[in-house]
Amino acid sequence: QVQLVESGGGLVQPGGSLRLSCATSGIILDFYTMGWYRQAPGKQRELVAVITNVGITNYADSVKGRFTISRDNPKNTVYLQMNSLKPEDTAVYYCNAFRRVTNYWGQGTQVTVSS
């Protein structure tokens, strides 16, 4: 059974930092492109950052220079380091694992940026 479990969300003040983790099981992480998505209330889910199985990364323009995605394949975990957080970063953040036609999602973790 495949599981993706996000953690690390919470309430943070503008300008603060959070580190999200996505612990996976049931898949060989080395073979998957991993991504972080987010969905704010009333908005569509959007891609935040992606890292391929060979470590190539790509980011949404809105988070470039502030967020960093990384992966630790032996630990079956993917991370999203979020710095200089803004109120507009408030959303539920989801982890995604993609390979060919296979697509897995986590249950999401809430990130709230507010003073």
MIGU-213254 format. One line per field, with one value per residue: residue number from 1; residue in three letters; x, y, z of N, C-alpha, C in turn. Coordinates in steps of 0.02 Angstrom, whole numbers, always signed. Layout:
BEGIN
n: [NUM ...] $
res: [ALA ...] $
nc1: [X ...] $
nc2: [Y ...] $
nc3: [Z ...] $
cac1: [X ...] $
cac2: [Y ...] $
cac3: [Z ...] $
cc1: [X ...] $
cc2: [Y ...] $
cc3: [Z ...] $
***
This chain:
BEGIN
n: [1 2 3 4 5 6 7 8 9 10 11 12 13 14 15 16 17 18 19 20 21 22 23 24 25 26 27 28 29 30 31 32 33 34 35 36 37 38 39 40 41 42 43 44 45 46 47 48 49 50 51 52 53 54 55 56 57 58 59 60 61 62 63 64 65 66 67 68 69 70 71 72 73 74 75 76 77 78 79 80 81 82 83 84 85 86 87 88 89 90 91 92 93 94 95 96 97 98 99 100 101 102 103 104 105 106 107 108 109 110 111 112 113 114 115] $
res: [GLN VAL GLN LEU VAL GLU SER GLY GLY GLY LEU VAL GLN PRO GLY GLY SER LEU ARG LEU SER CYS ALA THR SER GLY ILE ILE LEU ASP PHE TYR THR MET GLY TRP TYR ARG GLN ALA PRO GLY LYS GLN ARG GLU LEU VAL ALA VAL ILE THR ASN VAL GLY ILE THR ASN TYR ALA ASP SER VAL LYS GLY ARG PHE THR ILE SER ARG ASP ASN PRO LYS ASN THR VAL TYR LEU GLN MET ASN SER LEU LYS PRO GLU ASP THR ALA VAL TYR TYR CYS ASN ALA PHE ARG ARG VAL THR ASN TYR TRP GLY GLN GLY THR GLN VAL THR VAL SER SER] $
nc1: [+43 +30 +87 +89 +142 +122 +203 +244 +182 +96 +64 +136 +227 +229 +373 +436 +493 +465 +481 +428 +392 +384 +346 +368 +300 +293 +330 +467 +566 +667 +629 +533 +464 +447 +334 +277 +123 -3 -156 -260 -399 -544 -473 -387 -290 -114 +47 +192 +329 +446 +541 +643 +680 +815 +857 +832 +762 +615 +520 +374 +346 +309 +370 +503 +672 +637 +585 +640 +655 +694 +765 +780 +823 +864 +802 +673 +602 +542 +572 +518 +584 +536 +557 +554 +414 +251 +89 +10 +55 -17 -103 -163 -42 +15 +91 +159 +182 +248 +253 +268 +113 +68 +9 +19 -50 -30 -113 -111 -52 -81 -32 -15 +6 +22 +4] $
nc2: [-60 +106 +253 +426 +543 +697 +821 +952 +1072 +1224 +1370 +1523 +1676 +1815 +1820 +1720 +1546 +1378 +1201 +1077 +903 +750 +594 +439 +278 +111 +134 +143 +269 +321 +308 +400 +557 +693 +804 +960 +1030 +1157 +1217 +1347 +1419 +1422 +1422 +1345 +1194 +1211 +1193 +1197 +1160 +1049 +899 +798 +621 +621 +733 +859 +1018 +1122 +1272 +1362 +1528 +1615 +1570 +1557 +1571 +1579 +1458 +1288 +1132 +964 +797 +642 +497 +370 +385 +390 +510 +673 +848 +1016 +1166 +1316 +1484 +1658 +1679 +1724 +1801 +1761 +1635 +1550 +1401 +1232 +1112 +989 +832 +748 +603 +549 +443 +393 +337 +335 +406 +475 +543 +639 +675 +805 +957 +1092 +1257 +1411 +1580 +1716 +1865] $
nc3: [+0 -46 +31 +64 +174 +238 +338 +458 +435 +489 +592 +552 +563 +447 +344 +410 +426 +370 +367 +267 +266 +175 +198 +125 +82 +20 -110 -226 -203 -282 -415 -445 -493 -388 -311 -241 -207 -190 -116 -100 -9 -108 -226 -365 -360 -363 -439 -341 -324 -401 -412 -505 -534 -552 -491 -545 -530 -520 -506 -456 -513 -412 -296 -317 -267 -135 -88 -70 -141 -98 -93 -8 -46 +15 +138 +100 +87 +52 +46 +81 +96 +160 +152 +202 +210 +152 +174 +66 +40 +114 +126 +94 +85 -26 -54 -194 -294 -443 -585 -746 -786 -660 -513 -356 -204 -54 +104 +138 +217 +325 +298 +371 +355 +449 +545] $
cac1: [+0 +69 +68 +127 +120 +153 +207 +284 +142 +78 +54 +200 +221 +261 +446 +461 +511 +441 +507 +381 +419 +338 +372 +335 +308 +260 +358 +540 +567 +716 +599 +478 +466 +410 +313 +236 +69 -41 -223 -288 -472 -575 -428 -367 -225 -61 +113 +239 +397 +452 +609 +641 +717 +887 +873 +817 +709 +580 +480 +327 +377 +291 +410 +574 +716 +614 +572 +687 +634 +749 +743 +827 +796 +871 +753 +606 +572 +550 +565 +507 +605 +501 +583 +523 +344 +205 +19 -17 +78 -65 -137 -148 +14 +10 +147 +139 +232 +226 +296 +230 +42 +52 +6 -2 -56 -37 -176 -103 -36 -101 +17 -48 +54 -19 +30] $
cac2: [+0 +168 +308 +487 +576 +762 +849 +1013 +1132 +1259 +1442 +1559 +1747 +1835 +1823 +1660 +1488 +1312 +1146 +1022 +838 +702 +527 +393 +207 +72 +149 +154 +340 +336 +304 +447 +630 +714 +874 +992 +1071 +1190 +1239 +1397 +1418 +1452 +1422 +1280 +1168 +1233 +1165 +1240 +1141 +980 +873 +735 +567 +636 +793 +922 +1052 +1177 +1306 +1414 +1594 +1648 +1545 +1554 +1609 +1574 +1388 +1239 +1062 +917 +729 +596 +433 +317 +396 +391 +573 +734 +907 +1082 +1219 +1377 +1543 +1723 +1663 +1779 +1780 +1727 +1565 +1512 +1350 +1163 +1089 +918 +797 +707 +559 +536 +404 +370 +351 +325 +470 +468 +605 +638 +702 +877 +988 +1163 +1310 +1475 +1635 +1771 +1898] $
cac3: [+0 -53 +75 +67 +235 +247 +406 +463 +427 +550 +590 +554 +548 +384 +349 +444 +387 +387 +327 +259 +250 +145 +208 +79 +91 -32 -176 -228 -216 -335 -481 -450 -490 -329 -314 -190 -233 -136 -134 -55 -11 -167 -283 -391 -337 -407 -427 -306 -340 -422 -417 -542 -502 -557 -453 -579 -494 -552 -457 -477 -510 -349 -240 -335 -223 -66 -72 -96 -136 -96 -81 +23 -68 +65 +191 +69 +109 +13 +89 +52 +141 +141 +187 +185 +196 +142 +185 +6 +39 +153 +86 +110 +43 -41 -85 -252 -325 -512 -629 -804 -778 -590 -477 -286 -166 +19 +130 +144 +281 +322 +312 +379 +366 +475 +605] $
cc1: [+44 +42 +116 +100 +159 +154 +247 +245 +126 +66 +121 +187 +252 +336 +477 +474 +476 +475 +455 +418 +364 +371 +332 +347 +270 +283 +434 +549 +613 +684 +548 +500 +421 +393 +276 +186 +36 -109 -248 -364 -499 -532 -412 -300 -172 +5 +157 +311 +398 +526 +605 +682 +793 +905 +863 +756 +677 +531 +429 +361 +366 +335 +484 +616 +696 +606 +625 +660 +696 +722 +799 +800 +805 +821 +681 +568 +590 +536 +548 +526 +574 +526 +546 +449 +301 +134 -11 +9 +31 -105 -127 -96 +11 +73 +121 +197 +206 +278 +253 +156 +20 +59 -20 -1 -56 -102 -172 -86 -49 -42 -21 +4 +14 +15 -23] $
cc2: [+62 +221 +366 +527 +641 +782 +914 +1077 +1165 +1332 +1476 +1631 +1762 +1845 +1762 +1603 +1425 +1262 +1090 +958 +794 +633 +478 +321 +171 +87 +153 +226 +359 +341 +360 +519 +650 +788 +895 +1037 +1106 +1211 +1285 +1395 +1455 +1453 +1350 +1259 +1188 +1201 +1218 +1225 +1067 +962 +806 +682 +577 +703 +859 +954 +1107 +1206 +1352 +1482 +1627 +1626 +1542 +1599 +1606 +1501 +1344 +1169 +1018 +848 +689 +526 +376 +323 +398 +454 +630 +793 +969 +1133 +1284 +1435 +1605 +1714 +1726 +1756 +1743 +1656 +1520 +1465 +1282 +1139 +1012 +892 +752 +666 +538 +495 +375 +387 +344 +391 +457 +535 +591 +672 +778 +900 +1064 +1208 +1376 +1528 +1696 +1800 +1899] $
cc3: [+0 -5 +67 +126 +244 +320 +403 +452 +494 +537 +597 +536 +480 +394 +381 +396 +414 +341 +326 +241 +220 +152 +165 +100 +36 -103 -170 -250 -273 -404 -495 -453 -432 -334 -252 -226 -174 -163 -80 -60 -73 -229 -304 -361 -388 -388 -394 -327 -359 -426 -451 -507 -507 -527 -487 -546 -537 -501 -490 -468 -442 -290 -256 -290 -150 -43 -104 -86 -137 -81 -49 +9 -17 +122 +166 +87 +62 +58 +48 +106 +116 +184 +164 +168 +195 +157 +126 -3 +80 +109 +120 +60 +37 -73 -140 -276 -393 -550 -684 -794 -705 -553 -407 -251 -91 +39 +141 +214 +275 +340 +315 +396 +386 +537 +660] $
***
